[in-house]
Amino acid sequence: MSSQFQRKTPQPTPGHSYDYSQVADDDPVILTDDLMDTEHEKAVEKAHQQREEEEVWRKKAAKEEEEQRKKVAEEEAACQ
């Protein structure tokens, strides 16, 4: 009889065994590139602010133009 005992199922090597009881139960952390997100948000905010400023400028110009038309119409009516 052989002096060595032969196992029928393969056994894991000690270097490859894992103790899953030590794994944390915390939620996974998703790493993102916040710098790119922040730069994008700043660019979007700047574009939005610029559009708002342009709209204010257009309204002001339209109001001034309307006032000028009224003034010219009043002067023409006064001359007749």
LUMSELUM-8697 format. One record per residue (C-alpha): residue in one letter; x, y, z. Coordinates in nm, 3 decimals. Example, Ala and Ser with C-alpha at 12.3 -4.5 7.8 and 13.67 -1.06 7.14 Angstrom:
<pts>
(A (1.230 -0.450 0.780)),
(S (1.367 -0.106 0.714)),
</pts>
This chain:
<pts>
(M (0.000 0.000 0.000)),
(S (0.110 0.356 -0.072)),
(S (0.225 0.569 0.218)),
(Q (0.074 0.885 0.066)),
(F (-0.293 0.965 0.111)),
(Q (-0.457 1.083 -0.212)),
(R (-0.755 1.318 -0.196)),
(K (-1.022 1.297 -0.459)),
(T (-1.122 1.669 -0.455)),
(P (-0.872 1.949 -0.519)),
(Q (-0.794 2.162 -0.219)),
(P (-0.722 2.536 -0.241)),
(T (-0.369 2.645 -0.181)),
(P (-0.318 2.857 0.131)),
(G (-0.216 3.159 -0.081)),
(H (-0.551 3.162 -0.262)),
(S (-0.790 3.129 0.027)),
(Y (-1.007 3.428 0.110)),
(D (-1.177 3.519 0.433)),
(Y (-1.497 3.685 0.316)),
(S (-1.607 3.757 0.671)),
(Q (-1.363 4.050 0.674)),
(V (-1.519 4.226 0.372)),
(A (-1.690 4.555 0.461)),
(D (-2.064 4.583 0.402)),
(D (-2.042 4.951 0.299)),
(D (-2.199 5.073 -0.022)),
(P (-1.953 5.094 -0.309)),
(V (-1.800 5.434 -0.372)),
(I (-1.827 5.559 -0.729)),
(L (-1.526 5.762 -0.827)),
(T (-1.589 6.037 -1.079)),
(D (-1.383 6.308 -1.234)),
(D (-1.531 6.599 -1.037)),
(L (-1.296 6.847 -1.199)),
(M (-1.448 6.785 -1.543)),
(D (-1.800 6.800 -1.399)),
(T (-1.722 7.129 -1.226)),
(E (-1.569 7.280 -1.539)),
(H (-1.871 7.172 -1.743)),
(E (-2.111 7.318 -1.487)),
(K (-1.918 7.645 -1.485)),
(A (-1.927 7.663 -1.865)),
(V (-2.301 7.594 -1.869)),
(E (-2.363 7.855 -1.599)),
(K (-2.151 8.112 -1.784)),
(A (-2.341 8.051 -2.109)),
(H (-2.673 8.079 -1.925)),
(Q (-2.567 8.403 -1.758)),
(Q (-2.451 8.544 -2.092)),
(R (-2.787 8.460 -2.252)),
(E (-2.969 8.632 -1.966)),
(E (-2.751 8.943 -2.003)),
(E (-2.814 8.951 -2.379)),
(E (-3.189 8.923 -2.318)),
(V (-3.178 9.213 -2.069)),
(W (-2.978 9.419 -2.322)),
(R (-3.229 9.339 -2.601)),
(K (-3.525 9.439 -2.383)),
(K (-3.353 9.763 -2.283)),
(A (-3.270 9.845 -2.647)),
(A (-3.628 9.768 -2.756)),
(K (-3.767 9.988 -2.478)),
(E (-3.537 10.277 -2.574)),
(E (-3.630 10.236 -2.941)),
(E (-4.001 10.243 -2.854)),
(E (-3.953 10.556 -2.643)),
(Q (-3.768 10.721 -2.933)),
(R (-4.053 10.634 -3.172)),
(K (-4.309 10.781 -2.932)),
(K (-4.102 11.097 -2.896)),
(V (-4.073 11.138 -3.276)),
(A (-4.447 11.073 -3.319)),
(E (-4.531 11.332 -3.052)),
(E (-4.302 11.590 -3.214)),
(E (-4.459 11.528 -3.556)),
(A (-4.807 11.559 -3.408)),
(A (-4.711 11.885 -3.235)),
(C (-4.574 12.034 -3.560)),
(Q (-4.894 11.972 -3.754)),
</pts>
